[in-house]
Amino acid sequence: MQILTNKMDNTIYIYKINGFYFGFIRNGFLFSRDGIYMGWVEGKFVWDKTGKFRGIVTDINNYKYILINRLSMPPIPRMAKVPPIPEIPPMPQANIVPINVSPEYSDGFNGN
């Protein structure tokens, strides 16, 4: 069983629907697998670095995803936040088995 949250540094690993490791959330900020700032998290809501709503952190089978319902009305964009100090990325996580989701859902950072 894979550890999804490192309790020592508050890291949450994020995957894409296709099973690829996308990146990580640390201290409320979202980073790519390479440590590049992608946005921030408020509760379960995820905003990209420009303030655009990108989806909800969703737990499926003990793995975390950022999913967006393409049929729902997204929240109004937020004002961009000051980027945090770049993070040293944790050791890349292994890819996992793809998941099936309802057709109205997609990766919040599809194409990124």
C-alpha positions, 0 to 999 in steps of 0.5 A, spaced: 500 500 500 502 506 498 503 512 502 498 518 500 500 523 505 507 524 508 505 526 515 512 529 516 511 534 511 504 535 509 505 532 502 499 530 498 500 526 491 496 527 486 494 523 480 491 524 473 485 519 471 490 515 466 494 513 472 500 518 471 503 522 477 501 529 476 504 532 482 503 534 489 500 539 494 504 542 500 502 547 505 496 549 501 499 550 494 499 545 488 506 543 484 507 539 478 511 533 479 517 537 477 516 542 483 513 548 478 508 552 482 501 550 479 496 553 483 493 553 490 487 549 494 482 552 499 478 546 502 477 541 496 477 547 491 483 547 486 485 554 483 490 555 478 496 560 478 492 565 474 486 564 479 481 560 474 477 554 478 480 547 476 476 542 480 476 539 486 481 534 490 477 527 490 479 521 493 478 515 489 481 508 492 485 512 496 488 516 491 487 523 490 485 526 483 483 533 481 477 532 477 472 537 474 465 536 472 464 539 465 457 540 466 457 544 472 458 552 472 465 553 475 466 558 481 468 565 479 475 566 478 479 568 484 485 573 484 491 570 483 496 569 489 503 571 490 507 564 488 510 561 494 518 559 494 519 554 489 518 547 493 523 541 492 519 536 489 519 529 493 521 523 490 516 522 483 511 517 485 510 511 481 504 511 476 498 507 478 492 504 474 487 508 470 480 509 473 474 510 470 469 516 471 463 518 469 463 522 462 462 529 465 468 529 469 475 530 467 482 532 469 482 539 472 489 540 469 487 536 462 493 537 458 497 540 463 
